[in-house]
Amino acid sequence: VSDDRTRSYWGWGYVEEHPDEDEVQALRERLETEFGFPELDLVDAPDLADVEVPDPEIEAPAHLDFCTQEKRSRVHHTYGDGYRDKVLGVRGDFDAAPDIVARPESEDDVADLLEWASDERVAVIPYGGGTSVARGIEAEVGGGFAGVVTLDTREMDAILEIDEESRRARIQAGALGPQIQDGLAEHGYQLRHYPQSYEFSTLGGWIATHAGGHFATEYTHIDDFVESARMVTPSGTVETQQVPRSGAGPKSNHFMLGSEGSLGVITEAWMNVQPRPEARSRATVRFSDWEGAVDAIREIAQARLSPANCRLLDRNESTLFELADHDDHLLFLGFESLAGAGSTRENLSEALSMCETHGGECPRGPIHGDRESDEETPEDRWRSAFIEAPYVWDEFVRLGVIFATFETSITWDRFDDFHADIYEGVTAAMDDACGTGHVSCRFTHVYPDGPAPYYTFMAPAERGRELEQWRQIKQTAGDIIDDHGATITHHHAVGRLHQQWYERETADFQATLRAMKGALDPAGIMNPGVLVDDTE
Amino acid sequence: VSDDRTRSYWGWGYVEEHPDEDEVQALRERLETEFGFPELDLVDAPDLADVEVPDPEIEAPAHLDFCTQEKRSRVHHTYGDGYRDKVLGVRGDFDAAPDIVARPESEDDVADLLEWASDERVAVIPYGGGTSVARGIEAEVGGGFAGVVTLDTREMDAILEIDEESRRARIQAGALGPQIQDGLAEHGYQLRHYPQSYEFSTLGGWIATHAGGHFATEYTHIDDFVESARMVTPSGTVETQQVPRSGAGPKSNHFMLGSEGSLGVITEAWMNVQPRPEARSRATVRFSDWEGAVDAIREIAQARLSPANCRLLDRNESTLFELADHDDHLLFLGFESLAGAGSTRENLSEALSMCETHGGECPRGPIHGDRESDEETPEDRWRSAFIEAPYVWDEFVRLGVIFATFETSITWDRFDDFHADIYEGVTAAMDDACGTGHVSCRFTHVYPDGPAPYYTFMAPAERGRELEQWRQIKQTAGDIIDDHGATITHHHAVGRLHQQWYERETADFQATLRAMKGALDPAGIMNPGVLVDDTE
């Protein structure tokens, strides 16, 4: 993948793709006038040349010749793409830079590195695309380590085999979304997994974090596409069977899925692939009543109509993204089929009548087939905003605005109370910390037993105190999630950011996790502080 | 569930439901004439009064007052329902009887028992309905234990809560299929999980063994319905979160699913439930060509049409079950919907045209709606045979005929070679061990990347040498599965029967499994010899 564009050393994606200064000024004006934020000042991140990184504490031995200590590489591998990461980046604070960045080209390279690191007690942070929003790839490992190596898997990015008969492909962990898409498209297939980070995140990262795709139900999480996988651990390489399903013992794939680099380095996987859908049907539904919208979605999910898209945006969210000229809640519905168009029409029609029952209106009517129409729908605008959002987030940080998200999943019977508590608690926390703020909600995924609500909050920060203010709001949100027995993350992963709540929700299983880690990573060098925290 | 019928102490289900002597004679004649078996003699199991069991080696302490050493109970809890179990049963050989049968009424009872057993090094065999066909509940634990307790969960069989809003129910592990069905039906719901053992197996057993349901795709395995579960282990009680889905770390439910009693005793679970389907469409398709049938099913699975039923019976299988007056291969197709009938019609129509492309014929045409027709279809006959089969298996044993099954899953690209090797290898093994025999195949479940083929073999045994002959054939089948990298079980579980092959297919993970067991069962008392084998 050759490209003339420059990767931002501190923020999202390519420098050239960021909003230009006019657009940033427009964003500022909008925040000040529409959201009543105080006057905002725009700062720039320092030039990379002016960024200082600590001297490395260790060096890699000569035989690990895929290691570098070059400054740009160490800086680029210091943080992920969460709010805190970007604040530190704009400040030019890269004190947490790893000592070494390793770019192994083979499993043997990985094994050699892990052997040396285990012997020397060097922490190893597996790193794919670096898009973690949960501090999952940060070289913050506490004391007790001789140093830190960030292990970047991007040199291992090939599609190694395609089995057309079984519709599966063997893909290396370092392949990015677009590489996988392009490589499979040559054979008429796709992985059909589109997380928001798609352009800059890797297969290995997706597997390590239970990545959630863009689709609302059924085959959307990366877990749903993994047939078998390989992981190099300090205790050796482990591989699961290439079978559609096994009933023999605990599912071995689940020792890798969600392991977040704490057990080993995922190197490749056999993934189920599929052709492009033959048929699509979609519609946008408006609800003036939030409860009606929630009830309609519950009914659709419980009827197992399996919409590919079933994304509900509350009015705060559609206002934030400027999607509608009204203040209704918006529901994007879509159905896809790998066979004929009959079932997508039928299922959309069933779903729309459920919406109608609960007060939903669909003025534009259903749209069948591909998007050949010139007319831009709110869903199209949403899609663009969804893809561009990470670029815009960087500009919020430059403007001194806290902009962050959190997400969970919870059963329907507890959702109403939970949702009310989140709105009340997060609003109060923003008022307290920042004087004002804005919170909004969408459903990213829905299940028969409950939704996965996703919240975005933004508030004007005091320059220099941003992280303290953000932490106060984040702590409030995490505690409300925990109080309601919801999960601290539906698809963003645990990382170091969510470790405190993860330990509470898995208290019964911490000894089991620790034992598993002990078996695969006896020296405790793999991503210390994540899932099992023995750091000081 | 009160019932006047008598449970067979050595075989399947109720004594009164077994085929009568005329039917058994008809079966004998059919085996001799149609299958060319040598003259068969019919034996009876001894009266229970004449069965001898060894004196117990231990007694339970007084505070565990839910324990018994009554002979009938010890005999009834000695074996599962596999071929070997029935042979030993007919012989009246109950040397493997447990010393004690415990029937705890609460989690506290379970915890008390496990504490005593850990202290005294008494092996504990969790037991639900006792329908294991993989020696999963047998008190065969090697040396090193003071004795053996079989822990029967059947006293804990209540539906504790129903959450209609989230469509889920909290059910105790000892509930049998019909208890769950009846209890949920009062509220308009069902679990929609119908393994062949349904009538006599329990929720806890299903969860512990990744039980596979009757349906061919999508929501059929018990795994697909478990929202959260509780397990009492020697190290304490563990419980997973009640959330639709979490992205936080390795999925904790998967520490229980498939654990086969080797880590603890599953006591209850929150299960997703659903109403009865609103619409059904079905058809029976005939294929004269096996490859055509396989290709059609592959196409249907890969188009993700999600048939509820997609059961292919090869001609040997439909002959065995007397389902057709021709020697074609039979495919039963069925679609169900919780909403309107539109999508089931459309999907069946798509599937039938895929069948046609590959030479399939559907003379009767599609049938929509419920089974109101008087005409009995081959599928109806199959359904009856499927439910009655375990009763008939007992009669094969009485006739001195080896009758057993094995199953696996494998990717499509490897299936043809594998299937040919199984037919050749198992036929040769039967010829070698028994002089003749009959093998047949059906697909129980299908996935986009491969089928789950299920094989039945029968051969005339020499009375007294049955187990040696059966073992030779079983070893051949297991080794062929292993050679092809398929799994030793898709839904029958590992038990003691499959442990040798399980250890090979999970060689990379044996240390991890051992570590998990060490954390939850430090004294190693839980179902010794299963999954992790430290028995002598």
Interface residues (C-beta under 8 A of the other chain):
Chain A: D163 E165 S166 R167 R168 T209 H210 A211 G212 Y219 H221 E227 S235 G236 T237 V238 E239 T240 Q241 Q242 V243 P244 R245 S246 G247 A248 G249 P250 K251 S252 H254 F255 L257 G258 S259 E260 N272 Q274 R298 Q302 A303 R304 L305 L338 A339 G340 G342 S343 R345 E346 N347 S349 E350 T408 S409 I410 T411 W412 D413 H445 Y447 P448 D449 G450 P451 A452 G485 A486 T487 I488 T489 H490 H491 H492 A493 V494 H498 Y502 E505 T506 D508 F509 A511 T512 L513 R514 A515 M516 G518 A519 L520 L531
Chain B: D163 E165 S166 R167 R168 T209 H210 A211 G212 Y219 H221 E227 S235 G236 T237 V238 E239 T240 Q241 Q242 V243 P244 R245 S246 G247 A248 G249 P250 K251 S252 H254 F255 L257 G258 S259 E260 N272 Q274 R298 Q302 A303 R304 L305 S337 L338 A339 G340 G342 S343 R345 E346 N347 S349 E350 T408 S409 I410 T411 W412 D413 H445 Y447 P448 D449 G450 P451 A452 G485 A486 T487 I488 T489 H490 H491 H492 A493 V494 H498 Y502 E505 T506 D508 F509 A511 T512 L513 R514 A515 M516 G518 A519 L520 L531
